[in-house]
Amino acid sequence: MTLYLTRFSYTPETWARLIDHPEDRRAAARTYIESVGGQLHGFWYAFGDHDGYNLWEAPDDVSMAAVVLAISAGGAVHSVETTVLMTVDETLAALGTAARVRYRPPGA
C-alpha cells in the first residue's frame, strides 16, 4: 500500500463548532480510511499554513482520492492537499528509470 500525507485547514465555522464541542477527530479519520481498506498512521494539528496533517496508507490513488473527496465535500475544511509519499527504494527505482528517459528540453 502507498503512504499519503494530507494537509488540511478547517473553516472558521468548524473551529467554532470544535470550540463549543471539542472532539478527537482521529476516530472519524480512521473510519474514513478504513472504509476503503486503508489505515491511519497519524493525525496532528499544527501552527502555520495548515491546521492539521494526516499520514494515511491506502490501497491505491483512487481509494485515497475518494476519502479526500468525501472529506472536502463535507464542508468542514476549506483546503485539503494530499501528497503521495515514496520510499527511498521507490525513488531509487525512479532514478534508474529516469536515466533511460531521453528527455529533450523545449527548443533543443
Helices and strands as residue ranges (DSSP letters): E 2-10, H 12-20, H 26-34, E 39-45, E 52-58, H 61-73, E 77-85, H 88-98
